[in-house]
Amino acid sequence: VVQLVESGGGSVQAGGSLRLSCVASGYTASVSCMTWFRQAPGKEREGVAIIYPRDGRTYYADSVEGRFTISQDNAENTLYLQMNSLKPEDTAMYYCATPRLDGVCPIHYPRAYSYWGQGTQVTVSS
């Protein structure tokens, strides 16, 4: 069992920056990968970025590549999403998630994930 808690959301103007955090607790040694998702009202939940802590691999959605950076702290119990050059279309509720045990992290399929945080709201104005 893994517990996840997001924080760091807020309201910013276009072009601004935010850094989101996701604190993980429980049996974190079982985590093979973690993904940041986002969901805007009336839209499907979409994957934003993936990290594989065991080897450092990262992947990004085309819409955020070059602007967002996913990372972990040295203790490997806190996940971060640094968001730069924010656009109004980035406005959404942001969630961190991980699958059960050594499951995979598909960026297009939220149903594959077993553990989710409560979400943190990001609002970007023009």
NUDREN-979753 format. One record per residue (C-alpha): x, y, z; residue in one letter. Coordinates in nm, 4 decimals. Layout:
// NUDREN-979753
{{X, Y, Z}, 'A'}
...
// end
This chain:
// NUDREN-979753
{{0.0000, 0.0000, 0.0000}, 'V'}
{{0.1294, 0.3445, -0.1000}, 'V'}
{{-0.0115, 0.6788, 0.0157}, 'Q'}
{{0.0397, 0.9908, -0.1987}, 'L'}
{{-0.0189, 1.3573, -0.1095}, 'V'}
{{0.0228, 1.6384, -0.3658}, 'E'}
{{0.0879, 2.0055, -0.2935}, 'S'}
{{0.2258, 2.3195, -0.4585}, 'G'}
{{-0.0596, 2.4165, -0.6885}, 'G'}
{{-0.1839, 2.7715, -0.7241}, 'G'}
{{-0.2816, 3.0504, -0.9614}, 'S'}
{{-0.0222, 3.2107, -1.1912}, 'V'}
{{-0.0097, 3.4211, -1.5066}, 'Q'}
{{0.0922, 3.2773, -1.8421}, 'A'}
{{0.4688, 3.2405, -1.8624}, 'G'}
{{0.5052, 3.1833, -1.4891}, 'G'}
{{0.6345, 2.8802, -1.2985}, 'S'}
{{0.5181, 2.6408, -1.0287}, 'L'}
{{0.6725, 2.3371, -0.8598}, 'R'}
{{0.4404, 2.0573, -0.7528}, 'L'}
{{0.5325, 1.8024, -0.4847}, 'S'}
{{0.4037, 1.4523, -0.4139}, 'C'}
{{0.5005, 1.2936, -0.0822}, 'V'}
{{0.4899, 0.9136, -0.0827}, 'A'}
{{0.4571, 0.6931, 0.2246}, 'S'}
{{0.3941, 0.3274, 0.2969}, 'G'}
{{0.5684, 0.0522, 0.1048}, 'Y'}
{{0.7537, 0.2846, -0.1299}, 'T'}
{{1.0199, 0.0224, -0.2040}, 'A'}
{{0.7646, -0.1477, -0.4284}, 'S'}
{{0.7284, 0.1594, -0.6523}, 'V'}
{{0.8684, 0.0901, -0.9986}, 'S'}
{{0.7532, 0.4145, -1.1607}, 'C'}
{{0.5409, 0.7225, -1.0942}, 'M'}
{{0.3371, 0.9455, -1.3218}, 'T'}
{{0.1948, 1.2967, -1.3046}, 'W'}
{{-0.1561, 1.3225, -1.4518}, 'F'}
{{-0.3830, 1.6212, -1.5031}, 'R'}
{{-0.7541, 1.6626, -1.5673}, 'Q'}
{{-0.9458, 1.9738, -1.6696}, 'A'}
{{-1.3269, 2.0028, -1.6421}, 'P'}
{{-1.4986, 1.8231, -1.9290}, 'G'}
{{-1.1756, 1.6605, -2.0475}, 'K'}
{{-1.0208, 1.3166, -2.0059}, 'E'}
{{-0.7435, 1.2600, -1.7554}, 'R'}
{{-0.4097, 1.2733, -1.9377}, 'E'}
{{-0.0577, 1.1680, -1.8462}, 'G'}
{{0.1992, 1.4478, -1.8263}, 'V'}
{{0.5305, 1.2964, -1.7161}, 'A'}
{{0.6732, 0.9623, -1.5990}, 'I'}
{{0.9800, 0.8773, -1.3912}, 'I'}
{{1.1454, 0.5399, -1.3249}, 'Y'}
{{1.3365, 0.6030, -0.9983}, 'P'}
{{1.5437, 0.2838, -1.0185}, 'R'}
{{1.7280, 0.3920, -1.3324}, 'D'}
{{1.6374, 0.7604, -1.3697}, 'G'}
{{1.4453, 0.7318, -1.6963}, 'R'}
{{1.1887, 1.0047, -1.7632}, 'T'}
{{0.9219, 1.0569, -2.0295}, 'Y'}
{{0.7036, 1.3558, -2.1156}, 'Y'}
{{0.3871, 1.4240, -2.3066}, 'A'}
{{0.4465, 1.6237, -2.6240}, 'D'}
{{0.2405, 1.9107, -2.4844}, 'S'}
{{0.4805, 1.9715, -2.1918}, 'V'}
{{0.8196, 1.8480, -2.3146}, 'E'}
{{1.0791, 2.1219, -2.2835}, 'G'}
{{0.8733, 2.3108, -2.0241}, 'R'}
{{0.8138, 2.0566, -1.7425}, 'F'}
{{1.0703, 1.8499, -1.5495}, 'T'}
{{0.9929, 1.5472, -1.3301}, 'I'}
{{1.2369, 1.4530, -1.0512}, 'S'}
{{1.2781, 1.3034, -0.7009}, 'Q'}
{{1.4600, 1.4109, -0.3842}, 'D'}
{{1.7593, 1.2188, -0.2479}, 'N'}
{{1.5441, 1.0113, -0.0119}, 'A'}
{{1.3278, 0.9010, -0.3071}, 'E'}
{{1.0105, 0.9658, -0.1105}, 'N'}
{{0.9072, 1.2955, -0.2719}, 'T'}
{{0.8189, 1.3423, -0.6370}, 'L'}
{{0.8417, 1.6850, -0.8028}, 'Y'}
{{0.7076, 1.8456, -1.1168}, 'L'}
{{0.8791, 2.1726, -1.2096}, 'Q'}
{{0.6518, 2.3619, -1.4498}, 'M'}
{{0.7942, 2.6550, -1.6469}, 'N'}
{{0.6514, 2.8737, -1.9246}, 'S'}
{{0.3007, 2.7872, -1.8133}, 'L'}
{{0.0129, 2.8300, -2.0572}, 'K'}
{{-0.3629, 2.8668, -1.9957}, 'P'}
{{-0.4124, 2.5189, -2.1430}, 'E'}
{{-0.2064, 2.3794, -1.8527}, 'D'}
{{-0.4938, 2.4672, -1.6176}, 'T'}
{{-0.6122, 2.1444, -1.4515}, 'A'}
{{-0.6169, 1.9370, -1.1357}, 'M'}
{{-0.2802, 1.7617, -1.1135}, 'Y'}
{{-0.2410, 1.4140, -0.9609}, 'Y'}
{{0.0507, 1.1832, -0.8904}, 'C'}
{{-0.0056, 0.8112, -0.9302}, 'A'}
{{0.1716, 0.4756, -0.9238}, 'T'}
{{0.0681, 0.1203, -1.0165}, 'P'}
{{0.0554, -0.1783, -0.7814}, 'R'}
{{0.3863, -0.3547, -0.7055}, 'L'}
{{0.6135, -0.3591, -1.0143}, 'D'}
{{0.3469, -0.2553, -1.2619}, 'G'}
{{0.4151, -0.0467, -1.5704}, 'V'}
{{0.3311, 0.3232, -1.6124}, 'C'}
{{0.1471, 0.3764, -1.9424}, 'P'}
{{0.1039, 0.7478, -2.0034}, 'I'}
{{-0.2286, 0.7111, -2.1879}, 'H'}
{{-0.4184, 0.4777, -1.9505}, 'Y'}
{{-0.5051, 0.6054, -1.5993}, 'P'}
{{-0.6888, 0.2785, -1.5263}, 'R'}
{{-0.3520, 0.1026, -1.4962}, 'A'}
{{-0.2707, 0.2930, -1.1748}, 'Y'}
{{-0.3683, 0.1669, -0.8286}, 'S'}
{{-0.2621, 0.4551, -0.6021}, 'Y'}
{{-0.3539, 0.8238, -0.6388}, 'W'}
{{-0.3140, 1.1425, -0.4424}, 'G'}
{{-0.5998, 1.3848, -0.3752}, 'Q'}
{{-0.4815, 1.6288, -0.6421}, 'G'}
{{-0.3629, 1.9905, -0.6434}, 'T'}
{{-0.5195, 2.2646, -0.8578}, 'Q'}
{{-0.3144, 2.4623, -1.1112}, 'V'}
{{-0.4729, 2.7675, -1.2734}, 'T'}
{{-0.2946, 2.9711, -1.5430}, 'V'}
{{-0.4480, 3.3012, -1.6565}, 'S'}
{{-0.3828, 3.4877, -1.9814}, 'S'}
// end
